[in-house]
């Protein structure tokens, strides 16, 4: 059985425009038996951990260091399936990520604005980054809070799954609404195609991804796939393989 842990302190080491670097002090809470047989909880040795926070929606440090409130949702990840007469496609984006010095293939995503719910943020980001338009009626699932990289940051998101009607006039020739400093390429990954056998129609989503990557890397060799996207496609591909 895992121990219970208590966060005792949260210090800000540095804060910039979008991110702050913090140091947490925490300790394990251990069960111990006294001489009369009664069980009590004692504190273990204090430890420290560095973490990165977003400055947008995160409450400023200074309150109680231990948090019992729901996880703060910083972002919305959008898993958008585009339904057209020629098949079903997963709508992805590719953009340069300076920390990796590489182009990253990933789900459309963005930060949740203050006072905005996750569903509206997801639909807004989908339109801005890809040009595709969907409504709240097209949302088929919203996850609970999920974490990005818990060893590095306390930032959390929700994954919003949506079906986009590709036959709507507005989605036949989608137009992105990018900021001046944004440079995003839209990628349509086939997950169910009406192509004839032998023409790629039987590929798993992961095989389709690898084929697209192979072609793109001829012009842009430094491309990497986001882990969340890769594991999602691996799961779809495994499900398809097990049904064969």
C-alpha positions as CSV (number, residue, x, y, z in Angstrom):
1,X,0.0,0.0,0.0
2,X,1.4,3.4,-1.0
3,X,2.2,6.0,1.7
4,X,0.2,9.2,2.0
5,X,2.2,12.4,1.2
6,X,1.9,15.9,2.4
7,X,3.0,19.0,0.6
8,X,4.4,21.4,3.1
9,X,5.8,24.3,1.1
10,X,5.7,25.9,-2.4
11,X,8.3,28.5,-3.3
12,X,8.5,30.5,-6.5
13,X,12.1,30.5,-7.8
14,X,11.4,32.5,-10.9
15,X,8.4,33.8,-12.9
16,X,8.2,34.9,-16.5
17,X,5.4,35.8,-18.8
18,X,4.0,32.3,-19.4
19,X,5.8,30.0,-17.0
20,X,7.0,30.0,-13.4
21,X,9.7,27.7,-11.8
22,X,8.8,26.5,-8.3
23,X,10.2,24.3,-5.7
24,X,7.9,22.0,-3.6
25,X,8.8,20.7,-0.1
26,X,6.9,17.5,0.8
27,X,7.1,14.5,3.1
28,X,5.7,11.0,3.4
29,X,3.3,10.3,6.2
30,X,4.1,7.0,7.9
31,X,1.9,4.8,10.1
32,X,3.5,3.9,13.4
33,X,2.3,1.9,16.4
34,X,2.8,3.3,19.9
35,X,3.6,1.3,23.0
36,X,-0.1,0.9,23.9
37,X,-0.8,-0.5,20.5
38,X,-2.5,2.6,19.1
39,X,-1.7,3.5,15.5
40,X,-0.5,7.0,14.7
41,X,0.7,8.9,11.7
42,X,4.2,10.4,11.8
43,X,6.0,12.6,9.3
44,X,9.0,11.2,7.4
45,X,12.0,13.1,6.1
46,X,11.2,16.3,4.1
47,X,12.0,16.2,0.4
48,X,12.1,18.8,-2.4
49,X,11.0,18.7,-6.1
50,X,11.2,21.3,-8.8
51,X,8.3,22.0,-11.1
52,X,7.0,24.3,-13.8
53,X,3.6,26.0,-13.7
54,X,1.7,28.0,-16.2
55,X,1.1,31.5,-15.1
56,X,-2.3,31.8,-16.8
57,X,-4.9,29.8,-14.9
58,X,-2.8,28.6,-12.0
59,X,-3.5,30.3,-8.7
60,X,-0.5,32.3,-7.4
61,X,1.5,30.5,-4.8
62,X,1.2,31.7,-1.2
63,X,-1.9,29.9,0.0
64,X,-2.0,26.5,1.6
65,X,0.7,24.4,-0.1
66,X,-1.5,21.2,-0.1
67,X,-4.3,21.3,-2.7
68,X,-7.6,19.5,-2.1
69,X,-9.4,21.4,-4.9
70,X,-10.0,19.9,-8.3
71,X,-7.1,19.8,-10.7
72,X,-6.7,23.1,-12.6
73,X,-7.4,22.6,-16.3
74,X,-4.9,24.7,-18.4
75,X,-5.7,23.3,-21.8
76,X,-8.0,21.5,-24.2
77,X,-6.7,18.7,-26.5
78,X,-9.0,18.0,-29.5
79,X,-9.4,14.6,-31.0
80,X,-11.4,15.5,-34.1
81,X,-12.7,12.9,-36.6
82,X,-13.6,14.4,-40.0
83,X,-16.4,12.5,-41.7
84,X,-16.5,12.8,-45.5
85,X,-17.9,10.8,-48.3
86,X,-14.5,9.3,-49.1
87,X,-13.8,8.2,-45.5
88,X,-13.0,9.2,-41.9
89,X,-9.9,11.2,-41.1
90,X,-8.2,12.3,-37.9
91,X,-7.5,16.0,-37.9
92,X,-3.9,16.7,-36.8
93,X,-1.6,19.7,-36.8
94,X,2.1,20.1,-37.4
95,X,4.0,23.0,-35.9
96,X,7.6,24.0,-35.0
97,X,8.3,23.6,-31.3
98,X,11.4,25.5,-30.2
99,X,12.3,23.4,-27.2
100,X,12.8,20.4,-29.5
101,X,14.0,22.4,-32.5
102,X,11.7,20.2,-34.5
103,X,8.3,20.0,-36.2
104,X,5.8,18.2,-33.9
105,X,2.8,16.3,-35.1
106,X,0.0,16.5,-32.5
107,X,-3.6,16.9,-31.7
108,X,-5.0,20.4,-32.2
109,X,-4.8,22.0,-28.7
110,X,-4.8,25.3,-26.9
111,X,-5.1,27.0,-23.5
112,X,-8.4,27.6,-21.9
113,X,-9.2,31.3,-21.5
114,X,-10.3,32.7,-18.1
115,X,-14.1,32.2,-17.8
116,X,-14.2,29.7,-20.7
117,X,-15.2,26.1,-20.4
118,X,-13.2,23.3,-22.0
119,X,-15.8,22.5,-24.6
120,X,-15.9,26.0,-26.0
121,X,-12.1,26.3,-25.8
122,X,-11.8,23.1,-27.8
123,X,-14.2,24.3,-30.6
124,X,-12.5,27.6,-30.7
125,X,-9.0,26.1,-31.0
126,X,-10.2,23.6,-33.6
127,X,-11.5,26.5,-35.8
128,X,-8.4,28.7,-35.3
129,X,-5.8,26.0,-35.9
130,X,-7.5,23.9,-38.6
131,X,-10.4,25.9,-40.0
132,X,-12.8,23.2,-39.3
133,X,-16.1,24.1,-37.6
134,X,-18.0,22.0,-35.2
135,X,-20.7,22.7,-32.6
136,X,-21.3,21.5,-29.0
137,X,-23.7,18.9,-30.4
138,X,-20.8,17.4,-32.3
139,X,-18.8,16.7,-29.1
140,X,-19.1,13.1,-28.2
141,X,-16.9,12.8,-25.1
142,X,-14.9,14.9,-22.7
143,X,-12.4,13.2,-20.4
144,X,-11.7,14.0,-16.8
145,X,-8.5,15.9,-16.0
146,X,-5.4,14.2,-17.4
147,X,-1.8,15.2,-16.8
148,X,0.8,16.0,-19.3
149,X,4.2,15.2,-17.7
150,X,3.7,14.8,-13.9
151,X,7.5,14.7,-13.2
152,X,7.9,18.2,-14.7
153,X,4.6,20.2,-14.3
154,X,1.3,20.2,-12.6
155,X,-0.4,21.4,-15.8
156,X,-3.5,19.3,-16.7
157,X,-5.9,19.2,-19.7
158,X,-9.1,17.5,-20.9
159,X,-9.3,15.6,-24.1
160,X,-12.4,16.6,-26.2
161,X,-13.5,14.1,-28.8
162,X,-15.6,15.6,-31.6
163,X,-17.0,14.5,-35.0
164,X,-16.7,17.1,-37.7
165,X,-19.2,17.0,-40.6
166,X,-16.9,17.3,-43.7
167,X,-19.9,17.7,-46.0
168,X,-20.9,21.0,-44.5
169,X,-20.2,23.9,-46.9
170,X,-18.0,25.6,-44.3
171,X,-15.9,22.5,-43.9
172,X,-15.3,21.8,-47.6
173,X,-12.7,24.6,-47.9
174,X,-11.7,25.3,-44.2
175,X,-9.9,28.5,-43.5
176,X,-7.6,28.8,-40.5
177,X,-7.7,31.8,-38.1
178,X,-4.0,31.9,-37.0
179,X,-2.3,34.6,-35.0
180,X,0.5,36.5,-36.7
181,X,3.2,34.4,-35.0
182,X,1.5,31.0,-35.6
183,X,2.6,28.7,-38.4
184,X,0.5,25.5,-38.4
185,X,0.0,22.8,-41.1
186,X,-3.2,20.8,-41.1
187,X,-2.7,17.0,-41.6
188,X,-5.6,14.7,-42.4
189,X,-4.8,11.1,-41.3
190,X,-7.0,8.4,-42.8
191,X,-8.5,6.1,-40.1
192,X,-11.2,4.6,-42.3
193,X,-10.9,4.9,-46.1
194,X,-13.1,3.8,-49.0
195,X,-10.0,3.2,-51.1
196,X,-9.8,-0.2,-52.9
197,X,-7.8,-2.9,-51.3
198,X,-4.1,-2.7,-52.1
199,X,-4.3,1.1,-52.3
200,X,-3.8,1.7,-48.6
201,X,-7.4,1.1,-47.6
202,X,-6.4,-1.7,-45.2
203,X,-3.6,0.2,-43.4
204,X,-3.9,0.7,-39.6
205,X,-3.9,4.3,-38.4
206,X,-0.3,3.9,-37.3
207,X,0.7,2.5,-40.7
208,X,-1.0,5.5,-42.3
209,X,0.9,7.8,-40.0
210,X,4.3,6.3,-40.8
211,X,3.6,6.5,-44.5
212,X,2.8,10.2,-44.2
213,X,5.9,10.8,-42.0
214,X,8.1,9.1,-44.5
215,X,6.9,11.4,-47.3
216,X,7.1,14.5,-45.2
217,X,10.6,13.7,-43.9
218,X,11.9,14.0,-47.5
219,X,11.5,17.7,-47.2
220,X,11.6,18.2,-43.4
221,X,13.8,15.5,-41.8
222,X,13.4,16.7,-38.2
223,X,9.8,15.6,-37.3
224,X,8.6,14.0,-34.1
225,X,5.2,12.7,-33.0
226,X,3.6,13.8,-29.7
227,X,3.4,10.9,-27.3
228,X,-0.4,11.3,-26.7
229,X,-1.1,11.1,-30.4
230,X,1.2,8.2,-30.9
231,X,-0.3,6.1,-28.1
232,X,-3.9,7.0,-29.3
233,X,-3.1,5.7,-32.8
234,X,-1.3,2.7,-31.4
235,X,-4.4,1.8,-29.5
236,X,-6.6,2.3,-32.6
237,X,-4.3,0.1,-34.6
238,X,-4.1,-2.6,-32.0
239,X,-7.9,-2.7,-31.8
240,X,-8.2,-3.0,-35.6
241,X,-5.5,-5.8,-35.7
242,X,-7.3,-7.8,-32.9
243,X,-10.5,-7.7,-34.9
244,X,-8.9,-9.2,-38.0
